[in-house]
Amino acid sequence: MQNRQDFTKSMINTLETGAGNLTPADMNREAANMMALQTRQSLGTSTLSMANRADQSILQLLR
């Protein structure tokens, strides 16, 4: 019974330590990552829009 209690306490401590290490995040770094992803998405959308307009212009010239 004592071995089981020791194992359970050890498991609880390990899980609490792991959870504690996951929680603290550098908010400045996360904000910078979010801005970078949003910028990439915006640039991708703009690029697709320009490519579509270029295709439409070429089609109009061929008509």
Residue frames as qw, qx, qy, qz and C-alpha x, y, z in Angstrom:
[[0.000, 0.885, 0.465, 0.000, 0.00, 0.00, 0.00],
 [0.319, -0.780, 0.100, 0.529, 2.85, 2.37, 0.83],
 [0.413, -0.092, 0.594, 0.684, 4.46, 1.75, -2.57],
 [0.188, 0.643, 0.652, 0.355, 1.20, 2.67, -4.28],
 [0.164, -0.933, -0.244, 0.207, 0.93, 5.91, -2.28],
 [0.412, -0.569, 0.328, 0.631, 4.54, 6.82, -3.04],
 [0.368, 0.195, 0.672, 0.613, 4.01, 6.15, -6.73],
 [0.072, 0.810, 0.556, 0.173, 0.81, 8.24, -6.79],
 [0.265, -0.881, -0.047, 0.388, 2.49, 11.16, -4.99],
 [0.434, -0.331, 0.497, 0.674, 5.43, 10.97, -7.37],
 [0.290, 0.444, 0.692, 0.490, 3.11, 10.94, -10.39],
 [0.051, -0.914, -0.398, 0.057, 1.16, 13.93, -9.06],
 [0.349, -0.746, 0.172, 0.540, 4.38, 15.89, -8.51],
 [0.417, -0.055, 0.625, 0.658, 5.64, 15.04, -11.98],
 [0.187, 0.643, 0.650, 0.360, 2.36, 16.09, -13.63],
 [0.162, -0.931, -0.245, 0.215, 2.13, 19.32, -11.64],
 [0.403, -0.559, 0.341, 0.639, 5.73, 20.21, -12.54],
 [0.356, 0.188, 0.686, 0.606, 5.09, 19.49, -16.21],
 [0.065, 0.813, 0.553, 0.170, 1.91, 21.56, -16.21],
 [0.289, -0.862, -0.058, 0.413, 3.71, 24.39, -14.47],
 [0.410, -0.331, 0.485, 0.698, 6.40, 24.40, -17.14],
 [0.279, 0.434, 0.698, 0.497, 3.86, 24.54, -19.94],
 [0.029, -0.855, -0.504, 0.122, 1.86, 27.47, -18.60],
 [0.176, -0.785, 0.070, 0.590, 4.33, 30.35, -18.56],
 [0.636, 0.504, 0.393, 0.433, 4.57, 31.73, -22.05],
 [0.280, -0.302, 0.085, 0.907, 6.49, 34.74, -23.25],
 [0.350, 0.743, 0.506, -0.264, 3.61, 36.96, -24.33],
 [0.116, 0.780, -0.288, -0.543, 5.86, 39.26, -26.36],
 [0.145, -0.268, 0.865, 0.399, 7.20, 36.31, -28.35],
 [0.313, 0.417, 0.853, -0.019, 3.71, 34.91, -28.89],
 [0.268, 0.824, 0.232, -0.442, 2.43, 38.32, -30.03],
 [0.039, 0.639, -0.549, -0.537, 5.33, 38.62, -32.48],
 [0.233, 0.006, 0.940, 0.251, 4.60, 35.12, -33.84],
 [0.329, 0.635, 0.663, -0.222, 0.93, 36.03, -34.27],
 [0.206, 0.824, -0.075, -0.522, 1.82, 39.23, -36.14],
 [0.082, -0.428, 0.768, 0.470, 4.21, 37.32, -38.41],
 [0.282, 0.260, 0.918, 0.103, 1.54, 34.76, -39.25],
 [0.295, 0.774, 0.439, -0.348, -1.05, 37.46, -39.92],
 [0.091, 0.740, -0.356, -0.563, 1.41, 39.30, -42.17],
 [0.171, -0.175, 0.894, 0.376, 2.17, 36.12, -44.13],
 [0.311, 0.503, 0.803, -0.076, -1.54, 35.46, -44.54],
 [0.229, 0.837, 0.163, -0.470, -2.17, 39.00, -45.72],
 [0.009, 0.600, -0.592, -0.538, 0.71, 38.86, -48.21],
 [0.259, 0.062, 0.938, 0.222, -0.51, 35.51, -49.51],
 [0.320, 0.682, 0.618, -0.226, -4.00, 36.87, -50.04],
 [0.159, 0.827, -0.125, -0.524, -2.66, 39.96, -51.80],
 [0.132, -0.399, 0.780, 0.464, -0.43, 37.85, -54.04],
 [0.308, 0.314, 0.892, 0.102, -3.30, 35.60, -55.06],
 [0.271, 0.804, 0.380, -0.368, -5.45, 38.63, -55.79],
 [0.073, 0.739, -0.389, -0.546, -2.76, 40.19, -57.99],
 [0.207, -0.156, 0.897, 0.357, -2.20, 36.93, -59.84],
 [0.334, 0.539, 0.768, -0.087, -5.92, 36.62, -60.48],
 [0.229, 0.854, 0.098, -0.457, -6.09, 40.17, -61.82],
 [0.057, -0.557, 0.647, 0.517, -3.12, 39.51, -64.09],
 [0.288, 0.141, 0.925, 0.203, -4.82, 36.39, -65.46],
 [0.312, 0.730, 0.555, -0.247, -8.02, 38.32, -66.09],
 [0.111, 0.802, -0.215, -0.546, -6.08, 41.07, -67.90],
 [0.144, -0.308, 0.826, 0.449, -4.41, 38.52, -70.18],
 [0.310, 0.405, 0.860, 0.028, -7.77, 36.90, -70.95],
 [0.256, 0.831, 0.284, -0.405, -9.23, 40.29, -71.86],
 [0.011, 0.663, -0.497, -0.560, -6.32, 40.98, -74.20],
 [0.203, -0.074, 0.921, 0.323, -6.83, 37.66, -75.96],
 [0.363, 0.586, 0.693, -0.212, -10.52, 38.32, -76.56]]
